[in-house]
Amino acid sequence: MTVKLTIFDCDGVLVDSEIISCRVDAVELGRIGHNITAEEVARRFIGSATMDMLRTLAAESDVPIPADFRAHLSACTARALETDLQPIPGIHAALAGLGGAICVASNSSIKRVEKSLQVTGLYDHFSPNIFSAEHVEKPKPAPDVYHHAARSMSVLASECLVIEDSTTGVSAAVAAGMRVIGFTGGSHITAGHGDRLRAAGAFTIVHTMADLAPLLPHA
């Protein structure tokens, strides 16, 4: 295939944020009576929009979610990312040799994505081509954000290659008509996750950025 655009998910692909977010989610949900571990958050909700997670948990329990809890969770996560966030090992080298256009398409808020990229020194690689589920009607697993990215970059879906770490994201990219590489190099990844990504539609699985680099278009 001819790849004109490589689209990266952000959390768990460019930055090693998912393990941080899951820990914050578990602690703060516990404070309001939803007892859940970071491991369960990771297994069930990585790749999902925060509101989808909160709606699911509210539906499963008699414990209500406060109206301002999403904003509270976002603020707590932002503080943790500011101090603890690191880039995925090897991502700077992988991007340095990349050819063709690149962009980010994430379920996270645009503010969080931009801040994460700034903290890890990745912002200049992608700006201004940073797209969020906030820009579209439906978050992943709907294909909307991937369609939006392709249109914004003036390429066809068939000309896009997506790098994703979640089954939600893989499903979204496949639904958009794009080929997807599953990435399992984040600290949050558990045994069998690569198999789940492949079952969702990833055509291959890579474990490190060194493994990924040869599969990307080169300058």
ABEGO torsion letter per residue (X at the ends): XBBABBBBBABGAABBAAAAAAAAAAAAAAAAGBBBBAAAAAAAABGBBAAAAAAAAAAABABBBBAAAAAAAAAAAAAAAAAABBBBBGAAAAAAABBEBBBBBBABBAAAAAAAAAAAGAAAAAOABBBBAAABABBOABAAAAAAAAAAAGBBAAABBBBBABAAAAAAAAAAGBBBBBBAABAABBBGAAAAAAAAGBABBBABAAAAAAABBBX
